[in-house]
Amino acid sequence: MFKLDPNSQTPLYMQIVEQTKLAIAAGYLQNGDKFPSVRELSKDLLINQTTVSKAFKELSSQGIIKTQPGIGTVVKLNQEKLDLKRDEFLEKLEEILSQAIFLKISKEEIIELYEKVEGEIDVI
């Protein structure tokens, strides 16, 4: 599920976070699905458990996973946290769209870019 690029400027733990989000967006992971343990993921990806643990902490703080002793880690979407992130994102997007208008980027170009990104998520 994860394809990490050690040469990327994005830290490995953030690659795990972003790829988890993409897997949820694409429907590969859903609320309630079992998520690999830190140990399993570390072994599968051949990376340090500390790196994976850092990714888990970030995913947990963003309201995406929950680890329960004796049960394991599951995708557990915290709607309150996600709604807050959505609101923050919409504020940033408004600023970006203002810049797009200033730079004379058309609605069609924005829609085309959106559809391109949406298509890339579907093929993950």
C-alpha positions as CSV (number, residue, x, y, z in Angstrom):
1,M,0.0,0.0,0.0
2,F,2.8,2.4,0.8
3,K,5.5,3.3,-1.7
4,L,8.1,5.5,0.1
5,D,10.7,7.5,-1.8
6,P,13.8,7.9,0.4
7,N,15.1,10.6,-2.1
8,S,12.0,12.8,-1.7
9,Q,12.2,16.1,0.2
10,T,9.1,14.9,2.1
11,P,10.1,13.1,5.3
12,L,9.3,9.4,5.3
13,Y,6.8,9.7,8.1
14,M,4.9,12.4,6.2
15,Q,4.8,10.2,3.1
16,I,3.1,7.6,5.2
17,V,0.6,10.2,6.5
18,E,-0.2,11.5,3.0
19,Q,-0.4,8.1,1.4
20,T,-2.8,7.0,4.2
21,K,-5.0,10.0,3.4
22,L,-4.9,9.2,-0.3
23,A,-5.8,5.5,0.4
24,I,-8.9,6.7,2.4
25,A,-9.8,9.2,-0.3
26,A,-9.6,6.5,-3.0
27,G,-11.7,4.1,-0.9
28,Y,-8.9,1.6,-0.2
29,L,-9.2,2.3,3.5
30,Q,-12.4,3.0,5.2
31,N,-13.5,3.9,8.7
32,G,-13.2,0.9,11.0
33,D,-10.6,-0.9,8.8
34,K,-7.7,-2.6,10.6
35,F,-4.4,-0.7,10.1
36,P,-1.0,-2.4,10.3
37,S,0.9,-2.1,13.6
38,V,4.0,0.1,13.9
39,R,6.1,-3.1,14.0
40,E,4.4,-4.6,10.9
41,L,4.6,-1.4,8.9
42,S,8.2,-0.9,9.9
43,K,9.1,-4.4,8.8
44,D,7.1,-4.1,5.5
45,L,8.7,-0.8,4.6
46,L,12.1,-1.6,5.9
47,I,12.3,1.6,8.0
48,N,12.9,2.4,11.6
49,Q,10.0,1.9,14.0
50,T,10.5,5.4,15.3
51,T,9.7,6.8,11.9
52,V,6.5,4.8,11.7
53,S,5.6,5.7,15.2
54,K,6.0,9.4,14.3
55,A,3.6,8.8,11.4
56,F,1.1,7.1,13.7
57,K,1.2,10.0,16.1
58,E,0.5,12.5,13.3
59,L,-2.3,10.4,11.9
60,S,-3.8,10.1,15.4
61,S,-3.5,13.8,16.0
62,Q,-5.3,14.5,12.7
63,G,-8.1,12.2,13.7
64,I,-7.4,9.5,11.1
65,I,-6.4,6.5,13.2
66,K,-6.8,5.2,16.7
67,T,-4.7,2.7,18.5
68,Q,-6.3,0.7,21.3
69,P,-4.3,-1.5,23.6
70,G,-5.1,-5.2,23.0
71,I,-7.1,-4.4,19.9
72,G,-4.6,-2.7,17.6
73,T,-4.8,0.2,15.3
74,V,-7.8,1.0,13.1
75,V,-8.9,3.7,10.8
76,K,-11.1,5.8,13.0
77,L,-12.1,9.1,11.4
78,N,-12.7,11.8,14.0
79,Q,-15.3,14.0,12.3
80,E,-14.8,16.9,14.6
81,K,-11.0,17.1,13.9
82,L,-11.6,16.5,10.2
83,D,-14.2,19.3,10.1
84,L,-11.8,21.7,11.8
85,K,-9.1,20.7,9.2
86,R,-11.6,21.2,6.4
87,D,-12.4,24.7,7.6
88,E,-8.7,25.6,7.9
89,F,-8.2,24.2,4.4
90,L,-11.1,26.2,2.9
91,E,-9.6,29.4,4.3
92,K,-6.2,28.6,2.7
93,L,-8.0,27.7,-0.5
94,E,-9.7,31.0,-0.6
95,E,-6.4,32.8,-0.4
96,I,-5.0,30.6,-3.1
97,L,-7.9,31.2,-5.4
98,S,-7.5,35.0,-4.8
99,Q,-3.9,34.6,-6.1
100,A,-5.2,32.5,-9.0
101,I,-7.5,35.3,-10.0
102,F,-4.7,37.9,-9.7
103,L,-2.5,35.6,-11.9
104,K,-5.3,35.3,-14.5
105,I,-5.7,31.6,-14.0
106,S,-9.1,30.7,-15.4
107,K,-11.8,28.6,-13.7
108,E,-11.4,26.1,-16.5
109,E,-7.7,25.7,-15.7
110,I,-8.5,25.3,-12.0
111,I,-11.2,22.7,-12.8
112,E,-8.8,20.9,-15.1
113,L,-6.2,20.7,-12.4
114,Y,-8.7,19.5,-9.8
115,E,-9.9,16.7,-12.2
116,K,-6.3,15.7,-12.9
117,V,-5.5,15.4,-9.2
118,E,-8.8,13.6,-8.6
119,G,-7.9,11.1,-11.4
120,E,-4.5,10.5,-9.8
121,I,-6.2,9.6,-6.5
122,D,-8.5,7.1,-8.3
123,V,-5.6,5.2,-9.7
124,I,-3.7,4.7,-6.5
